[in-house]
């Protein structure tokens, strides 16, 4: 049987196992195997490698076939690959799925048959470029011997002819083939002189990652994981400062941050990046072995990432039911409104799955599954957001957009963005003016700037942005209205001052706050500030303010959740009056935040409310509810086999959730905290030891492991842990402070002194650090020295806590 006959036999209705067997037989009889004496000579692992190499060679030979035979072979290969998953450790047919770098996958190629325009639009989108094999057409950097050094880390970038199949090194992290694809391999040579490295290490680029405004590269570290290489290529035009190699940390200062080193967990592809750059990704992390067994269904974000399979539509059905409705703006109205069937905001959950700052709850996610059944989003509070909800860190879009009036009105992502190219549908103000009346909003009396100037563009004032990774400018999707007095009151970024520097604030002071711009009256200040002021000024019991905030229909749910997360201490102390209302609020984001408040204040929550939360329709809420009380207490409060079965199922879901971040220090800490709640100090210590081992620059690992040792009555071991942490993180004030306290508990008072002094010097704003240092000086008989230090630090008046200590000492002298 020749290979062409074998390929034709693949689509004849036989079982997949039989098709694979027949394909293998045809390959063994084909010319591609003549270089090997016998299939039986090789062990199973070797057979797998050789079989895969032969398949790849066969695919490349497609170009030599006639069109009719080529089509027949392609159809046969589709029959083999239908339903296959690419697995890092197991699947030997992965080469079959990469036949064309622009379409990349069999699933996308299938869609091309009927949806050529859509696939063509997608093929050059960020989604299509999310991750690709390192073929010459996909690599945007020259790799012609360029070199770059940053803070002792040296990189040289070149290329060479690819090694033969016999010499290729098999690594589970190298999906697609044993040693990359194509005749050229792209190489990165790295040497860290700060770490004492003398020789360069050579790494082969396994994948490209993104394409503009920069392209990153993935390299293997061990057999189970890929890491983001420390140097990236700025793909912007040379006139814009691009066409150069960069180190991303070079934009934040002259030094590298140890925890961002390319070998550390925060640069790990399996944990940090892969689930949004590839379709159908599963992490497969085993906390016991600390190894990944990751897999994905498609190398990039292809058609099936957003469109679901369905009966009766060929092989896939991507389009949802057509919407019955449209945006309408009569000529006399200023803003359009939706007419027709009410829109379902859940349609955006597919977008939010990746365009959000969130914690995964499941291993892998699927389009059309509710967002909160797969993720727990980060709250829109500092440090990730500014106090008024503006973006601060790299938070993507979800948290901003849910705060907006656009979201409240029913606007969805696809109203402004083409769903296949992801680009905005119109440029400039034309995009906004599809819904907003031009005569009202394009007018100079609205924006107060010269027509056709950059400042007259809607996005300048309503979508300010920040640059991330040195070159990537992203806009805020909160669509806020600039308000300089509010920005000053909340100490947030003032959009007006970003262009006018101090002139805007000076003008407002001169005019006593009267703005020449069309602006809402001060009485209708933004929800966040309005309620914060109300709650902060309510005295010892601000419960009425909290209840009013929870009932305010004008405030977005995500903002209410943020309000709860940032409540002042008096409001938290009065939680017994409003917590039940928050825990039973109709919005799941509010319930989530309320559960966190309940845990923070160790509130006693009614058993019926807890049981209701454990049956919540939203997975994120159910998992959070497990943290309200100890597992044993919950089990005691839930008599009956059905209830106990529910609790057991929830505990299993929680274990899956906690496993998703166990590859980094924060995830191990979460697992340890669960052990602590149950009083299992040995189990907590084991998790924290793993945190220190796999994430050595995570300060929380050392601090909490030392606390566990202290709880176990092992102060000497606690001090050893802190000393090890200081060896890695000598500038962490909290480690010095904790070491000082440990010495005090060991009654080594003199030894504690330098640690507390260093802590105060590194963190001068921490009054508690200074207070402890001063008390220690007094205990060592050095009260005068302590008083002199207070005078030197606070010549015009000390903070209340320090001032009270100072006065008590002065009276005693």
Secondary structure, DSSP 8 states (H G I E B T S, - for coil): --HHHHHHHTTSS--HHHHHHHHHHHHHTSGGGTTSS-GGGS-HHHHHHHHHHHHHHHHHGGGGS-HHHHHHHHHHHHHHHTT--EETTT-S-GGGG-S-TTT-SHHHHHHHTT-HHHHHHHTTSTTTTSEEE--TTT--S--SSEEEEETTEEEEEEEEE---GGG----TT--SSSS-SSSEEEEEEEEEGGGT--S-EEEE--EEE--SSEEEEEEE-SSS-EEE-SEEEE-S-GGGT-SEEEEGGGGT-SS--GGGSTTSGGGBIIIIIHHHHSBT-B--EETTTTEE--EESBSS--GGGTSB--TTSTT-B------SEEEE--TT-SB-EEEES---GGGGHHHHTTSS-EEESSSS--TTS-GGGTEEE--S-TTTB-TTS-B-SS--SHHHHTTSHHHHHT--HHHHB-TTT-SBSS-GGGTGGGTB-HHHHSSHHHH-S-TTSGGGSHHHHHS-EEEETTTEEEE-SS-----HHHHHHHT---HHHHHHTTHHHHHHHHTTT--SS----GGG--HHHHHHHHHHTSTT--HHHHHHHHH-TTS-HHHHHHHHHT--HHHHHTGGGTHHHHHT-SSHHHHHHHHHHHHHTT----HHHHHHHHT-SSHHHHHHHTTSS-HHHHHHTS-SHHHHHHHHHHHHHHHHHHHTTTTSHHHHHHHHHHHHHTT-HHHHHHHHHHHHHH-TT-HHHHHHHHHHHHHTT-HHHHHHHHHHHHHH-TT-HHHHHHHHHHHHHTT-HHHHHHHHHHHHHH-TT-HHHHHHHHHHHHHTT-HHHHHHHHHHH-TT---HHHHHHHHHHHHH-
